[in-house]
Amino acid sequence: MNAERLHIVALTLRQEITEHNVVGTLQSLINSLQSIVQSSNASTQHNLVSSRDAFYAAVTDTPSDSFTPAWRQILVEMGGEELFGKTLKQRVQQILADNQMTPGVAHQQLA
């Protein structure tokens, strides 16, 4: 692996996380699930939907989704392929789909 390419990929990924507020929107989604687990009402359910939609927007059409095959391989070698862009979105969607009736389990898996 070329160190210069690794550095560029790492900088691009850090910028993606920062500019799209991926960590913040994922944490908001987790917090909304926590609220639903603790006390479910219309407001917490609305907050969950808003948090989910904000997170999906943050991980849609991201720079990492258009990485070249070489950059994608670097991301795989870094062990971060499931932590960015459409792959992360798909993982979260699957967790939520698998646990529609059990938000406590979804919260636990996302956290």
N, C-alpha and C positions, 0 to 999 in steps of 0.2 A: 504494500500500500504506500503510495506516494504521500509523504508528510505534508507537502504543500496542498495537495488536494484534500487531505484529511482536515487540515486547518480551515480551508474554504468551506467544506461541507459543514463542519462544526459551527462556524460563524453564521452560515445561512440558516441552520437549524435553530440556533439561539435567537436569531432575528425573527424567525417564524413564530417561535414560542412567545416572544415578547410582543411583537406587533399584533398578533392575533389574540393575545391574552388567553392562550390555551389553558394554562394552569389555573388562572382565575375563574374562567368559565367552567372548567371541570370541577373545581372546588365548589362553585355555586350549585352545580348539579348535585354533587354529593351532599351539600348542606340541605338542599331542598328535599332530597330523599330522606335525610335524617329527620327533618321536620314532619314528613308524612308518616314515618315510622313511629314517631313520638305522639303525634296527634293529627289525625287526618280531618281536614275540612276543605271547603271549596277554595279558600285562599291559598293553602299550602299546595293543593293540586295545581292551581293556576301558576304558582311560583315554579313548580316542577316543570311544567310545560314551557314556561318562559326560559328557564335555565337550560333545559334540554335544547331548545331552538337556538339559543345564543351559543351554546357549545358547538352544535352542528355547524353553525355559520362560521365559527372560528376555525374549524378544521376542514372547511370546504374550499377547493381551489387554492390550496396552499403552495408555496414554492417547492416544497419537498415532493409534491405530487408530480411535478414535471422534471424531476431529476433525470439526468442521463443515466444509462445503464451503469456506467462506471461509478457515478456518485451513489446510485442506488446500492451497488455492491459495497461501497464504503459504509453506507448506513447499516447494511446487513452485518458487516464485519464488526461494527461498533455495537451491535446488539440493540439498535434503536429502531428497527424497521416497523415495529408495532406501536411506536410512540408518537407518530407524526401523521398528519394529513388524513387521507381517506382510509388508511388502514386503522388508525386510532378510532376514527368515526365508526367504522364497521364493527370494531370490537365493542364499543360502547353500545351501539345499536343492538348487537347480539345479546349483550348482557341484559339490557332493558327488555328486549323481546322475550328472552328466556325467563324473566322474572316479573312479568306483568302483574301477576297476582301476589308477588312477594317483594315489595319494595325494600324490605329489610335485607333480603339476600342481595338485591342489586346494589344497595348502599354498601354492604360489606365488601362485595367484589370490586366495586369502583374505588373504594377507599384503599 
